[in-house]
Every structure is written in structure tokens, then in C-alpha cells.
Amino acid sequence: MRHIVYFSQKARTTGNFGDDLMKAGRMDIACQIVIIAFFISNHMRNNVKLHLIFNGPPDAQKHLELFPGIKLHPDDDENERD
């Protein structure tokens, strides 16, 4: 399993940063890292665990651990059988 770590010294640790992701400690980069870590072409990587560590103000450090689910759309298999 691959472990990818993204550490941000300035990323906000609360959700009250408004619509400007750049002023929120470059949360736009954190969103891009999630996409890059899990999605390739038209598939989803199953062997990746992503660690997002936000050390910015105002709360204490936050560590989010993300890993892929089994399927994005579990009902797709049923539709293919019809």
C-alpha cells in the first residue's frame, strides 16, 4: 500500500474560511492532491492511503486519513447485468 502525506503549515483547521481557497492556506492544493492520489484515467487507485495534515490556525493540528472505498457507484454492477 502506498502512503502519501501532504503537510500544510498554513492550512486552516476550521471550516470558516469562505470561498477563497488560496487565502485559506492553499486548500486548493489539498483538493488537487486528493484527486491526484486516488484517480487515474477512468479508474480509482485501491492501494493508496492519503494523509492530509493541516497545522494552521486557529485550532490544533488536524490529521485526515483518506482511503478509497470498494466502489464509487455500487449500483453500477446491477445495471450492467440488465
C-alpha positions as CSV (number, residue, x, y, z in Angstrom):
1,M,0.0,0.0,0.0
2,R,1.2,3.5,-0.9
3,H,1.1,6.2,1.7
4,I,1.0,9.8,0.5
5,V,1.5,12.6,3.1
6,Y,0.5,16.2,2.4
7,F,1.6,18.6,5.2
8,S,0.5,22.2,5.2
9,Q,1.8,24.6,7.8
10,K,-0.8,27.3,6.9
11,A,-3.9,25.3,6.0
12,R,-6.9,26.4,8.1
13,T,-8.1,23.9,10.7
14,T,-11.7,25.1,10.8
15,G,-14.3,25.4,8.0
16,N,-14.9,29.1,8.3
17,F,-12.5,30.3,5.5
18,G,-15.1,31.3,3.0
19,D,-14.8,30.8,-0.8
20,D,-11.2,31.9,-1.2
21,L,-9.3,28.6,-1.0
22,M,-5.9,30.3,-1.7
23,K,-6.3,32.5,1.4
24,A,-7.3,29.5,3.4
25,G,-3.7,28.1,3.4
26,R,-3.9,26.8,-0.2
27,M,-6.7,24.4,0.4
28,D,-7.0,24.3,-3.4
29,I,-3.7,22.3,-3.4
30,A,-5.1,19.9,-0.8
31,C,-8.2,19.3,-3.0
32,Q,-5.9,18.7,-6.0
33,I,-3.8,16.2,-4.0
34,V,-7.0,14.1,-3.2
35,I,-7.8,13.9,-6.9
36,I,-4.3,13.0,-8.0
37,A,-3.8,10.4,-5.2
38,F,-6.9,8.4,-5.9
39,F,-7.9,8.8,-9.6
40,I,-6.1,7.8,-12.7
41,S,-7.7,8.0,-16.2
42,N,-11.0,6.3,-15.7
43,H,-10.1,4.1,-12.7
44,M,-9.6,4.5,-9.0
45,R,-6.5,3.5,-7.2
46,N,-7.2,1.0,-4.5
47,N,-3.7,0.7,-3.0
48,V,-3.3,4.3,-1.7
49,K,-3.8,5.8,1.7
50,L,-3.7,9.6,1.8
51,H,-2.7,11.6,4.9
52,L,-3.6,15.3,5.0
53,I,-2.1,17.1,7.9
54,F,-3.2,20.7,8.5
55,N,-1.1,22.7,11.0
56,G,-2.6,26.2,10.5
57,P,-4.6,28.4,12.8
58,P,-6.9,28.6,14.7
59,D,-7.4,25.1,16.2
60,A,-4.9,22.4,16.9
61,Q,-3.3,20.3,14.2
62,K,-5.7,18.1,12.2
63,H,-4.8,14.8,10.6
64,L,-7.2,13.4,8.0
65,E,-6.6,9.8,6.8
66,L,-8.3,9.0,3.5
67,F,-8.5,5.7,1.7
68,P,-10.7,4.5,-1.2
69,G,-13.9,2.7,-0.8
70,I,-14.7,-0.5,-2.6
71,K,-16.7,1.1,-5.4
72,L,-17.7,4.7,-6.3
73,H,-21.1,3.6,-7.5
74,P,-22.2,0.2,-6.1
75,D,-25.4,0.1,-8.2
76,D,-23.4,0.1,-11.5
77,D,-22.9,-3.7,-11.4
78,E,-26.6,-4.3,-11.3
79,N,-27.2,-2.0,-14.3
80,E,-24.6,-3.9,-16.4
81,R,-26.4,-7.2,-15.9
82,D,-29.6,-6.0,-17.5
